[in-house]
Amino acid sequence: MNRVNLKTLFIIFLLLSVVTLTGCITITTPETPETTTPSSLPTPINPDWTPPPAAEQTEALPSIADVVALVKPSVVAITTEVVSYDFFNRQFTQEGVGSGWIIDGDGIIVTNYHVVEGASAITVTMDNGNTYTADINSVATDPLNDLAILKIDAHNLPALKRGHASSLRVGDWVIAIGNALGQGIRATEGIISRKEVALPVSHGQTLYDLLETSAAINPGNSGGPLVNLAGEVVGITSAKIAQIGVEGMGYAISIDIATPIIQELVNKGYVVRSWLGVGLYTVDQLAIRQLNLAVDRGVLLVQVVPGAPAAKGGLQEGDVIVTIAGQEVASVQELTRILHSSEIGEELKVTFWRGDTEYTATLIPAESPPPP
């Protein structure tokens, strides 16, 4: 009897639990999307807008192969021999390679100064395999701008046309052609990345108004042409500058800057510039301490040639120039650039310090003398 009652009570307990829980549950039926009414709709941007039509196929770029075929016969490989001495003062010969290009059909070739620097023999190899020996005595150089002119005994050579670097835009296609790695004439393509670049290339030397290009520039390319898609020379590549451990940043000397220098090298054998007759040194902490200078910026005169424009203007060794032609100067490069941009015979006002006193003077640059 007890078992039946317990079983009955258990069943009643379960029924009461279900009824209680059921009373606590609320079931909500969600509205269907069709019955949902948003509180607000977004404002249309333009109800009448339609996508633009698909563009027509763009015009194909000019063939780089055609440009290379046009230019390559005018690019030459240059091999040099330089006499050097080892630790025991024993003489040996080093061989160097570079590039050049024909600017005149009668055998006038443009290259970089550092390609032929110190060379005792220079060999020029044409694209067709013909080889010539350049006349060492007729090599004209301008170390300041890293340019050199060679002359070979040849005629009716295919000379390149000159373009205008000033008309280039960042993004324009260019092609570098040269004797890369000394393995023969080859071409690389890229674009103009920057213009009017100033870059230090060695201690005390900075090149200005350079073209930066993504075209690969390798050792051996030095002196070769950088050309536009018309096959015109717009720059002169320099692997010496490009060897900075950074990919896609080669540099070339602007043809606009190079052309008047090339003309003077061909006409006179050297470049005539404004000249003061001084030896210069950029003021640094060493000079300040040793010479007890009163200024911490400027250009120190370490030499004044007797009778030269600087001497005639009253300057002496030990003076420190701080301004020239109204511009402050803090390095030899800055002073040199201002001087070379001035005219021969043009009056230049300079401010300089001698000891603890500041002075002014007027200098009249003369024509630079021929190289020794």
Phi, psi and omega in degrees: 000318180295320181298320180294320179296319179296320180295320180294318179297321181296319180294318179298321180298317179296318179297319179296322180296317181296317179297318181296311181297322180297326179289342181266352184261130176245122181258122181251127178271118181294149177285145177286155180306328182294335183262358181281135180238103180300151180291327178207152179252146178295148180283128179299143177286310177202103183298336184264004185289141172228152180300147178294153180293151178297138182291149174289162180299129182291157180293137181293146177293150174302150182290123176295327179300322179295320179294315180299317179298326179288319189270324190307321179297344182262359181259137184240154172264135182244130176240132182237155172240128181236127179277125179231173181230140180273187184301330181264017178064027176269136184281138173213163184249130176255144178252136178235159180230153178196193182227168174200176178213150186277120179258344178216137184297344180269027170093020178266125187235137178259139174208188176270150176299318185291346176289322185251004183302123177073010184288138174263343177209141181227126178245134180245125180245124180282167179296331179276003178098348179295140184239139180227154174256123180285147178284110182301324183288344181254009178288123179249131186229154172226089182302327184301323180250011176057047179234151178210151178238131176248157176229127175241158182274083181206157182221163179058038178276154180281101181276148179275153174275152180261133177261197180234112179294332182295336181274354179289148174240152174299126183107347178293143178286140175219160181229129176260128181234128181184181184274063185300128178058017179070021184253021178105164184288127178217169186235145171226146183247158177187197178234167170283120182266324179207161175232162176056050181269136172254131186217124173291130181248343176196173180297121178084003180229130176230134174262142185242163175056039179279157172260129174262134183224152175273356175296135183296125177244119183239162174307134186104335175287342185310127177092349179283166183275146166255119188241155174273183183285357172266001181079017180265142180286123177244350180197166178240113187291154180218102179295335178301324179281323187288341183281071181237013175074019180236129180280148174073021179223076175265162183226150180220145176285128181300134179295333178295322178284323186285328189302309179297329178290317177301317181298317179294322179296322179288317185285320188243339183091353177202170183257130178269128180224169173294140189221134178253342181077049181226153168258135191240153177212130179290127180298127176224182184296325178298312180295321180299316181290313186289325184256359179054050183290149180273350180236155181250006177218145178142191182236121183275135175273112179261350177205139174230115183289127179303133178082355179282166182307322180294319179294320178295332179276359176096005180281152182226162173299138181098345175290153179238113178279130180245337173218150174214133182054036177079006181243135177290143179231135180236004180206162177299320181300318181295315180296317181298319181293319178296318180298314183288341176274354179271165180269147174297130182089354179282134180288130179238120177275130179238147171247131182215160178250137172233108187067233181261012186241139178264137180230165171233152179209161176245123180248145178241102183300144177253177177284132180297140181287158177299152178295152181293000000 
